[in-house]
Amino acid sequence: MAFSIILHISGEEAVQGEVDDLPTTSDTMIKVSNPHKLDGKDVHYLTETVSIVFWPVHRINFIEILPSKEQEAIIGFVRE
C-alpha cells in the first residue's frame, strides 16, 4: 500500500510525495517517489526529471500522512 506524505525536512520547505512503506525506528533513509513542493512545483534543489529521492531520516523533523481517497470519502460522509 502506498502512502501520500508530507515531509518536514530540517532547514527546508516541506516536500510532498509517496512512499511504499512508512519508516520504522531502525530505518536510516526514507524513499520518496514523485517529490514536489506543497503547491505542486518542483523542489528547487532536485533535478527536474527526478522521480525518486532518498532522504536521511535524521534530517526529517516529522512526517504527515495524508488520507487516501477511500478515507476521505468516509470522513467526508461523516462530516456532512
N, C-alpha and C positions, 0 to 999 in steps of 0.2 A: 504494500500500500504506500503510495506517495503522499507526502505531506507538503502543503504550501506553508512557508515560514517567512518571518521577518527576522533577520539577524541584526543585532545591535552590536556593532564592532567598535572596540575602544578607539577613540580618536577619529572615527569616520562616520559618514552618513549611514543610516540604516539601509540594508540590502534585502530585497525580496527575492525568493526563489523556491525551488522544490528540492526535497530530499527524499530518498527512498526509505531511509530509516532515521529515527531520531538518535542523537548521540547518547552513548552510555557514559557512565562515570570513568570508564577505562579508556575511552577514545581520546586521541590527541589531535585529530583532524576531523573536519566535517566537510562532506562532499555536497556542494550545492549546484544544481542544474538550473540553467536559464536565469542567471543573476541579473538583476536590474534595480534601479532606484525605485522608491515607492511611487513616483509619478510615471513610471514606465520607461524612463530614459535610461541610456547606457550608464554604467558605472565608469566614471572618468578615468580611473587608473587601470581598467581592464581593456584589452584589445577588443575591438568592435565585434569580431566574429567568435569570441569565446562563448562556449555553451556550458562548460563545467569548470568549477573552481573548488579547490581545497583550501579551507581556512583553518589555521591552528586554533584549537578550542580555547587556549589561554588568552587569545585576543578578543573573545566574544564576551560581552557583558551579560547578555541574556538573549533568549530566543522566544519569539511569539509564534504560536502555532495557529494558523488561520483555519476556520471551519471549512469542511468540504461542502460541496453543493448540496449533498444529501442532508448534512447537519443544518445548513442554512434554511432549507425547506422546512425542516421540523421546527426549528426555532422561530422562523417567520410565521408558521401556522399558529404557534402558541401565543405569540405576541399580538396577533391581530384581534 
